[in-house]
C-alpha cells in the first residue's frame, strides 16, 4: 500500500472517529499513535484534520461544558 493510500485510509478513519462526537487534539493524536504509522503520515493526517476543522479544541470544550 502506498503512502498516499495509507494517508487517505487513516484520514477517513479519523473523520469517522471525530464525527462520532467532539474530539480534542489530544484524543486525535492518541488515536493516530495507536495506528503505529510513520511520523510523516501521522503529522500529515493530523494537520489535514485540523485545517479542515474536523476537530477543534474550543468546540470540544464548549461541548464538554454544555454536557455537564
Secondary structure, 3 states (H helix, E strand, C coil): CCHHHHHHHHHHHHHHHHHHCCCCHHHHHHHHHHCCCCHHHHHHHHHHHHHCCCCCHHHHHHHHHHCC
